[in-house]
């Protein structure tokens, strides 16, 4: 049996909402005011607000029968925008109205009602200069159940034709990669109109461009897996291959989201034990990668730590640390990947490591394994197992290392 181990760091930001007698977002008279696009805000909720606007008002939707969180926006020029909610509960709705929903003559300009998967997205809505639009987030409630939802909101310029490579799906970093590995990429339509019959391309380590043709239709918000016609040579053990994948759509109105990047490492195999690594003679065949398709960065570094919180290694001079001279990056989700370990002749593997951590309330470090080439990862151990293996402080349900 061969499997890989990785350390995972998850980073989150906490946002506080301050409540006053006239709570911002509670109604059209106390809305969240959006001054410019793009706009984004996280950690929002409809809890603690009111259900002033319902299905009897503009949009006529049962998805407006929960508590409401109201935003306003007045564009200075005609424009088209995309409104995306994330981290919602079930049956959440988002609405764009030309006036307060209960005002006479208010027109429902656009709406999106989600199912039990939540996260509604309005792919594109045209807004006229000088008109104050009301954007309402609410829910479909069932006999006063599902009255509220948490949510993040992101409003960005929308384009009629806008496609891109969302992320590299396969291959993953693993051992045993060959000189004929297929590249599979997720292509996505970010625009307000269908895209089809366009070219897709990729490069390995900034080498020659390899071009493919995608001959299918993607509706607004649609996505598809696409496997490149030509296979890749990833056979050099211990090498990290930098993959750049991108769409080439002639009438694409937004080039900023065309491209995605991925690092794929051909990991070595360790089959002789005991295995010990203190990183004094190099990085030890350990590699770092990001795991967020939209945040292409990792703060993991190999070298001599020089931080006020951690200024020395467990032994010798060298170690792996998230930013040798400081703290992690904001909203980081990254991994430290080790070699593959062949435990065929090992009856009961023993894992012993030196780990030092200083984490915020929702930060997490976890040790994981994969037995299928990095396609799926599972946590090794539970809190309270082994010696000094994981701790779960009060209020944190996810198992891993937390705190300091």
C-alpha positions, 0 to 999 in steps of 0.5 A: 500500500502506498499513500501520501501525507500532507499538512493542511492549513485553513485560514478564515477571517472573522467579521463582526456586525454591529447592531444599533437601534436602526440596524443597517440592512434591515429595510429600505430606510436603513440599507447597506449602501454600495458605492461602487462595483466591484463590491464584496462582503463576507460574514453577513446574515439575515438573522436578527433582521425583519421580514418587511418584504414578502411574496406580495411585493415586487418579484412575487416570490416565496423566496422573499418570505424570510428575513431580509437584508437590503442593499442599495446601489445607484450606478453613475453609468449604464452597466451590467453586473453579476450578483453571487451569494455564497455560504448560504443556507437552503432555499436562499434568494437574491432579488434586484428591484427598481425601487423598494419592494413594497413601493408602488410601481417597483419593478422586479429587474432580476431574481434567482431562487436557489434550491436546497443547495443554496448559493444563488447567482444572478449571472447578468443584470443590466442597470441604468445610470441614475436609478437606485436599485434595491438588492434583497437577500431573503429565504423561502420559509416553511411555516416560520422554518428557514427564516434566516440565512448566513451569506457572502455577497459579491457583485462584479461587472458582468459580460455577455460573453465571458468564459475561463478555465476555472481549475485543473482537475487532473492530474494531482501531485502523486508518485509514479507520474508518467510521460503520458499524463492526460490534462483535465480542466474545468471550463466555466461560463462566467457570462450572461450568454451561452458560449461554445466552439472555442479554443482552450490551451495550456503550457507546461513550465512556460513551454510551447503552447498546446491548443485544443478545441471545445465544441460544446455549448456552455449556458450562463453559469455552466461548466464542463470537464475538458480533457486535452487531446495531447498528453503531458510528460510529467515523468521526472521524479522530484520535479514540480511542473507548473501548468498554465491553462486558459481559454481563447474565446474571440469575443470574451469581454473579460480576460481577467478570469481566463487563466488558472494555474496549478503545480503538479509534483512527481513525488518520490517513493520511500520504501526503506524504514525507518524514515527520518527527515530533519531538513538539514540537507534540503527540503527533503522531497517535501513540496508546497501547493495551494488548494484554493482554485481562486487563490493561487498562493501558499506561504509555506517556505523551506529555510531558516525561520526568523520570526518573533513567534518562531525563530528556530527549528526543532533540530539544526537550522532548517525547517518548513514554515508558513512564511519564514519571516512572518505570518501566513497570507490572508484567507490561505488554504495550502498544503505541505506534501510529502513523499509517497510511503510504501508500507507493504512490509510495515505491519504498524507504521509509527508517525512521529513529528515535531510541529509548532503552531500559533493559530487564530480561532478558526485556523486549523492544521490537520495531517492527512493521507491519500491511498489513491494517488491524491484524488481523495484525502482522509484525516489521520487519527482523531483528537485524543488518539496517540500522543499530543495528537490534535486538540479541539478547543471549545467552540471548534468542531473540526478535528485538528491542531488549533490554538497555540 
